Each structure stands twice: as C-alpha cells, then as structure tokens.
C-alpha cells in the first residue's frame, strides 16, 4: 500500500503524543516488497527520527539492512535538510 493510500484509509498515525510525518516515500526492498519510510517529527520537543510504516503504525526501532533498504536511497529521497532547517533535530545531530 502506498503512503497516500494508507493515509486515505487509516488517517495519519500518531504515537507518543505530538508526532507527525514530515516527509515519507515508498521504497522497494531487496525482497521486492514496498516499504514506506518517513521522517517523523515532534512539534512539542523539536525531535525528529526516521521510521518505517508497518502493520502497527510507525516504528522507529529498525535498521536498514534488516528491512532490505539502502540508507543512501532514503537519504536522497527524504527531505532531511528541510526538517533540520525547520528546527527539528535528529538523534545523530
């Protein structure tokens, strides 16, 4: 399911209060399955992190090799610099 279709069907998934999706894209994993990865931001704290959309919602506890995605593809597709310019900070910042 594409991210846009997911949002139409289920709405924006929230967790831990003020988190929302800043940017998201669909990627093709090594096994051929579509994987949606997004930048999640918290407007209250200014925090940001990467998360993968699974059947239970957004999960930030993952690593790229385990889901068959090249992190450089994600870095080129999502607007990390825009999130930083908007004042959000990632754990590695």
Backbone as CSV, one residue per row, in Angstrom:
resi,resn,N_x,N_y,N_z,CA_x,CA_y,CA_z,C_x,C_y,C_z
1,UNK,0.845,-1.170,0.000,0.000,0.000,0.000,0.894,1.239,0.000
2,UNK,0.601,2.153,-0.872,1.362,3.389,-0.918,0.985,4.272,0.273
3,UNK,1.906,5.142,0.649,1.695,6.006,1.808,0.412,6.820,1.671
4,UNK,0.188,7.403,0.508,-1.001,8.219,0.301,-2.274,7.398,0.486
5,UNK,-2.270,6.154,0.001,-3.432,5.285,0.161,-3.648,4.940,1.633
6,UNK,-2.549,4.714,2.344,-2.639,4.400,3.767,-3.303,5.549,4.521
7,UNK,-2.855,6.770,4.253,-3.416,7.938,4.936,-4.895,8.089,4.608
8,UNK,-5.293,7.868,3.353,-6.705,7.954,2.977,-7.545,6.933,3.743
9,UNK,-6.998,5.719,3.894,-7.752,4.648,4.527,-7.753,4.759,6.050
10,UNK,-6.587,5.044,6.646,-6.463,4.991,8.100,-6.246,6.345,8.765
11,UNK,-5.908,7.351,7.992,-5.564,8.646,8.578,-4.114,8.651,9.031
12,UNK,-3.641,9.793,9.443,-2.266,9.925,9.921,-2.116,9.172,11.233
13,UNK,-1.095,8.336,11.320,-0.859,7.550,12.523,-0.052,8.384,13.503
14,UNK,-0.550,8.533,14.708,0.154,9.264,15.757,0.633,8.276,16.808
15,UNK,1.712,8.606,17.468,2.153,7.830,18.618,2.926,8.743,19.532
16,UNK,2.912,8.445,20.785,3.613,9.229,21.796,3.249,10.712,21.731
17,UNK,2.003,10.997,21.475,1.558,12.372,21.548,1.685,13.203,20.295
18,UNK,2.678,14.054,20.209,2.746,15.100,19.206,3.510,14.738,17.927
19,UNK,3.735,13.489,17.660,4.491,13.089,16.472,3.637,13.167,15.223
20,UNK,4.251,13.621,14.129,3.573,13.640,12.832,4.605,13.338,11.746
21,UNK,4.124,13.060,10.559,5.001,12.748,9.435,5.386,14.037,8.723
22,UNK,6.679,14.297,8.644,7.192,15.465,7.933,7.339,15.154,6.447
23,UNK,7.860,13.968,6.134,8.065,13.539,4.751,8.068,12.017,4.746
24,UNK,7.655,11.416,3.650,7.656,9.955,3.536,7.740,9.560,2.072
25,UNK,8.258,8.375,1.842,8.363,7.849,0.484,8.311,6.331,0.526
26,UNK,7.961,5.772,-0.605,7.897,4.324,-0.752,9.172,3.841,-1.429
27,UNK,9.736,2.753,-0.906,10.969,2.170,-1.430,10.732,0.698,-1.718
28,UNK,11.493,0.161,-2.650,11.411,-1.260,-2.983,12.532,-1.991,-2.256
29,UNK,12.162,-2.901,-1.369,13.137,-3.671,-0.589,13.794,-4.741,-1.453
30,UNK,14.865,-5.311,-0.933,15.593,-6.365,-1.643,14.701,-7.547,-2.018
31,UNK,13.676,-7.814,-1.198,12.783,-8.941,-1.468,11.633,-8.572,-2.412
32,UNK,11.642,-7.325,-2.918,10.622,-6.889,-3.860,9.393,-6.262,-3.235
33,UNK,9.320,-6.236,-1.918,8.165,-5.654,-1.239,8.331,-4.144,-1.098
34,UNK,7.206,-3.448,-1.134,7.214,-1.998,-0.930,7.334,-1.703,0.559
35,UNK,8.180,-0.730,0.889,8.391,-0.304,2.270,8.247,1.214,2.311
36,UNK,7.456,1.709,3.254,7.289,3.151,3.415,8.133,3.608,4.589
37,UNK,8.989,4.580,4.323,9.855,5.150,5.346,9.570,6.643,5.411
38,UNK,9.538,7.164,6.606,9.243,8.573,6.771,10.118,9.249,7.803
39,UNK,10.090,10.550,7.745,10.681,11.380,8.785,9.530,11.776,9.706
40,UNK,9.629,11.399,10.968,8.620,11.741,11.964,9.168,12.863,12.828
41,UNK,8.353,13.857,13.096,8.776,14.997,13.896,7.804,15.219,15.051
42,UNK,8.340,15.796,16.103,7.537,16.129,17.271,7.571,17.636,17.433
43,UNK,6.434,18.283,17.205,6.363,19.736,17.264,6.584,20.278,18.673
44,UNK,6.280,19.489,19.683,6.428,19.956,21.061,7.886,19.958,21.516
45,UNK,8.656,18.968,21.051,10.036,18.819,21.531,11.087,19.190,20.496
46,UNK,10.698,19.269,19.232,11.661,19.547,18.170,12.460,18.335,17.738
47,UNK,12.112,17.167,18.249,12.808,15.939,17.885,12.368,15.449,16.506
48,UNK,13.248,14.692,15.855,12.930,14.041,14.578,13.616,12.687,14.539
49,UNK,13.018,11.757,13.835,13.671,10.471,13.588,13.071,9.808,12.354
50,UNK,13.795,8.839,11.854,13.313,8.037,10.730,12.457,6.914,11.298
51,UNK,11.431,6.533,10.539,10.569,5.440,10.968,10.062,4.696,9.744
52,UNK,9.761,3.425,9.943,9.189,2.598,8.888,7.726,2.344,9.247
53,UNK,6.867,2.395,8.251,5.437,2.152,8.461,5.172,0.668,8.331
54,UNK,4.687,0.066,9.411,4.339,-1.351,9.355,2.871,-1.520,9.737
55,UNK,2.436,-2.734,9.908,1.026,-3.008,10.181,0.539,-2.374,11.478
56,UNK,1.455,-2.082,12.396,1.093,-1.496,13.684,1.261,0.014,13.729
57,UNK,1.686,0.623,12.638,1.913,2.063,12.598,3.378,2.362,12.347
58,UNK,3.831,3.511,12.798,5.213,3.938,12.573,6.131,3.336,13.628
59,UNK,7.248,2.765,13.175,8.208,2.120,14.072,9.587,2.724,13.827
60,UNK,10.152,3.358,14.839,11.476,3.961,14.692,12.592,3.030,15.145
61,UNK,12.241,1.858,15.653,13.242,0.897,16.127,13.514,-0.130,15.027
62,UNK,14.324,0.266,14.042,14.650,-0.610,12.920,16.038,-0.254,12.408
63,UNK,16.585,-1.132,11.574,17.827,-0.799,10.874,17.636,-1.158,9.404
64,UNK,18.257,-0.382,8.558,18.037,-0.528,7.118,18.379,-1.915,6.570
65,UNK,19.509,-2.534,6.951,19.795,-3.868,6.399,18.700,-4.901,6.701
66,UNK,18.077,-4.790,7.880,17.061,-5.787,8.247,15.788,-5.661,7.428
67,UNK,15.541,-4.484,6.844,14.341,-4.327,6.015,14.681,-4.314,4.521
68,UNK,15.966,-4.515,4.196,16.367,-4.640,2.797,16.372,-3.347,2.014
69,UNK,16.666,-2.247,2.690,16.687,-0.931,2.053,18.077,-0.333,2.196
70,UNK,18.552,0.327,1.150,19.830,1.030,1.182,19.586,2.420,1.769
71,UNK,20.249,2.736,2.867,20.010,4.014,3.539,20.353,5.213,2.660
72,UNK,21.255,5.042,1.711,21.583,6.166,0.825,20.406,6.501,-0.095
73,UNK,19.586,5.511,-0.435,18.374,5.778,-1.217,17.406,6.644,-0.417
74,UNK,17.289,6.343,0.862,16.398,7.108,1.735,16.940,8.527,1.901
75,UNK,18.243,8.638,2.102,18.860,9.956,2.281,18.618,10.855,1.073
76,UNK,18.602,10.276,-0.110,18.372,11.056,-1.314,16.921,11.373,-1.589
77,UNK,16.006,10.612,-0.984,14.585,10.772,-1.292,13.825,11.633,-0.282
78,UNK,14.237,11.589,0.972,13.517,12.324,2.006,14.206,13.653,2.316
79,UNK,13.431,14.602,2.781,13.924,15.961,2.997,14.482,16.149,4.408
80,UNK,15.624,15.518,4.680,16.263,15.642,5.986,16.727,17.080,6.244
81,UNK,17.292,17.710,5.241,17.780,19.081,5.413,16.617,20.051,5.629
82,UNK,15.502,19.804,4.980,14.328,20.638,5.210,13.817,20.518,6.636
83,UNK,13.837,19.290,7.165,13.416,19.079,8.554,14.361,19.805,9.509
84,UNK,15.652,19.712,9.230,16.624,20.424,10.070,16.434,21.942,9.955
85,UNK,16.216,22.425,8.743,16.011,23.861,8.536,14.753,24.350,9.249
86,UNK,13.778,23.460,9.408,12.547,23.810,10.116,12.724,23.753,11.635
87,UNK,13.930,23.369,12.080,14.228,23.374,13.509,14.186,22.025,14.193
88,UNK,13.919,20.963,13.462,13.891,19.628,14.060,15.296,19.064,14.136
89,UNK,15.563,18.253,15.161,16.883,17.666,15.361,16.776,16.146,15.463
90,UNK,17.638,15.474,14.686,17.715,14.020,14.688,18.657,13.564,15.798
91,UNK,18.548,12.311,16.246,19.431,11.823,17.312,20.918,12.005,16.997
92,UNK,21.300,11.890,15.730,22.714,11.980,15.365,23.210,13.433,15.262
93,UNK,22.304,14.406,15.360,22.699,15.827,15.249,23.375,16.312,16.529
